[in-house]
């Protein structure tokens, strides 16, 4: 098993302490009270969403999301929000709603939360919802826009495992993507020997808690229960924004174009490059 340490939980953090102890050193932390005054924590129930927003169409993804080929990085289906929530309630499934901005269709929901004052640079246009059925998983990745992410858990529990950006090569980072397909829960050290040098952090994120994920941090997510969270994103410098735009161009546009023309051959090439890079780090 990989070496995983618990992520620190804090309450009552000031802007100054957060900047010094977490934002500056790019260190993850769980806030236990950042959303304490949000009506959303109690208001946004399954029944509430089904009653008032059940007719909205939502993109649903499965474990096929990152597989090479025609459906690469595309939704498996579009169904009503009510239909998806009924699937979520019915038990284990790999179906998820990924990075959905419901606020374009329902701007009144913005009244149920507020942008925290813990730092500057939040992007008001980019609150995203993430829904997952019990047992669904999100492949190890980092966010392509290179933003700082505040993941606010609303309903259910999530197990989240984080790794620092400095360990990208040991994690077999697939080039031209923000992903790795290694199994970090049951690592194969013969197939991926560089994983023996990786150290991470983990947390079981509970409703009402917020996880700060610094820019470029790798994260793996497992829905212990069917549930959902909302992310808020922030950039604390112009350089950070430029870095994000460059990442989107390199790790999204180029990758999708090459997948379209090469399919499985493009994926196989990325895997070979990832292994060579990891081997060089292991030999040092």
Beta strands, then each sheet from edge to edge (+ up, - down):
strand 1: 3-6
strand 2: 9-10
strand 3: 29-31
strand 4: 57-60
strand 5: 77-80
strand 6: 96-100
strand 7: 128-132
strand 8: 137-141
strand 9: 148-155
strand 10: 158-163
strand 11: 199-205
strand 12: 210-213
strand 13: 218-223
strand 14: 227-234
sheet 1: 1+ 11+ 10- 13+ 8-
sheet 2: 2+ 3+ 12- 9+ 14- 7+ 6-
sheet 3: 4+ 5-
end
